[in-house]
C-alpha cells in the first residue's frame, strides 16, 4: 500500500475530495486538478494490473511500497524470489505467457475531476491561467472555461 493509499484507508473513506498540483518549473507550467477520489473496485484493479508489463506486476509483489528497505540488492533479491514463485524468468527478453495474480494488498484510486486549472509562466508575472470547471445539466457534461488573473 502506498503512503497515500494507507492514509486514505486510515480515514476509512469510500470517496473524498482531493487536489493535486503538477508543477514543471523549467517549463514554466503547472496543472492543478481537484476532484473526488474513489478507490477502484477489485475488478477495475485487476484489469489495470494485468494491462501493466509483466515486470511491473512482479515489482508490485516484490515491493512493500513506501516501506524502508536496507538496500537496492534486497529489493532485487525479493524481485527474483517473486519471479521464481510465479515461474517467470526475470532476465528473459522473450514474451512470457504467465499470469501473475493481483496481490491482495494492491489497489488503486481514480480522481474524477471537477476543476482543472492550467498555469503558464510569463514575463513580468503576467502569467496565463485558465480554469475549467465541470458543469452538469440534464445529464450532459460540459466544461466552463474561464481566464483567471495571475
C-alpha positions, 0 to 999 in steps of 0.5 A: 500500500502506498503512503497515500493509499494507507492514509486514505484507508486510515480515514476509512473513506469510500470517496473524498475530495482531493487536489493535486498540483503538477508543477514543471518549473523549467517549463514554466507550467503547472496543472492543478486538478481537484476532484473526488477520489474513489478507490477502484473496485477489485475488478477495475484493479485487476484489469489495470494490473494485468494491462501493466508489463509483466515486470511491473506486476512482479515489482508490485509483489516484490515491493512493500511500497513506501516501506524502508528497505536496507538496500537496492540488492534486497529489493532485487533479491525479493524481485527474483524470489517473486519471479521464481514463485510465479515461474517467470524468468526475470532476465528473459527478453522473450514474451512470457505467457504467465499470469501473475495474480493481483496481490491482495494488498494492491489497489488503486484510486481514480480522481474524477475531476471537477476543476482543472486549472492550467498555469503558464509562466510569463514575463513580468508575472503576467502569467496565463491561467485558465480554469475549467470547471465541470458543469452538469445539466440534464445529464450532459457534461460540459466544461466552463472555461474561464481566464483567471488573473495571475 
